[in-house]
Amino acid sequence: MFLLLLLALGFLAKNKSLIVAVVVLLAIKLVGLDQKVLPIIQSKGINWGVTVITIAVLAPIASGEIGFRQLVGSLQSLSAWVALASGIFVALIAKNGVTLLANDPHMTAALAFGTILAVSLFHGVAVGPLIGAGIAYTVIKMVEYF
């Protein structure tokens, strides 16, 4: 029932990513592969997703659209330096998110719900769980420190 509710949210919000994700999961359940396939997706899916996103980011380099000349040229602007620092910061935050999810799996439900809300209601992109977990980890550690 919950997946059907998420599917309805996906249609209401016109969010193709959420619709595809729910349809794939429903298909896996309907075919009867959920006992074998879902644990694999649950344990390795984030790594697969990060790999797919990395491929998408590197595709312009592979196609020759972006090369060393463009990289050096882009680093001459303040915006590029901000983007570089942001990339480093987010990657470090996400690393801590992986740690939090591994050590505190119950956080996954809250993070998933937050991501679903952002995707369905605010047209966000579902890369949030790792970054969200990283931010949560950072805030938790700050609260523990003080």
C-alpha positions, 0 to 999 in steps of 0.5 A, a space after each residue: 500500500 505504501 508503494 502505491 501511495 508513493 506512486 500516486 505522489 509521484 504522479 501528482 508531483 509529475 516526478 518521473 524518477 519517483 514513478 520509475 523507482 516505484 514501478 520497478 520496485 512494484 514489478 520486482 514484488 509482483 514477479 516474486 523476486 523481492 526476497 532475493 533482489 531487494 536485499 541486494 538493491 538495499 545493500 548495493 543500490 547507493 553505490 550503484 547510484 553513485 556510480 551512475 551519477 559519476 558516469 553522467 558527470 564524466 560523460 562530457 570528458 569522455 566525449 571530448 566536450 570537456 578537456 584540460 583547456 576547459 578545466 584550466 579556463 574554468 578555474 579562472 572564475 570565482 564561481 568555479 572555485 566555489 563549485 570546486 569547494 562545494 564538490 569537496 565539501 559535499 563529498 566529505 559530508 556524504 562520506 559521513 552519511 555512509 558511515 551514519 547509515 551503516 551504523 544507524 540503519 533506523 535513520 534510513 526511514 527518516 531520510 527516505 521519507 524526507 527525500 520522498 517529500 522533497 522529490 514529490 512535493 518540491 521537485 527535488 532530486 533523490 540524491 538526498 539520502 547520502 547528503 542528508 545522512 552526512 548533514 545529520 551525522 555532522 549535526 549529531 556530532 556537533 550536538 554531542 560535542 557541545 
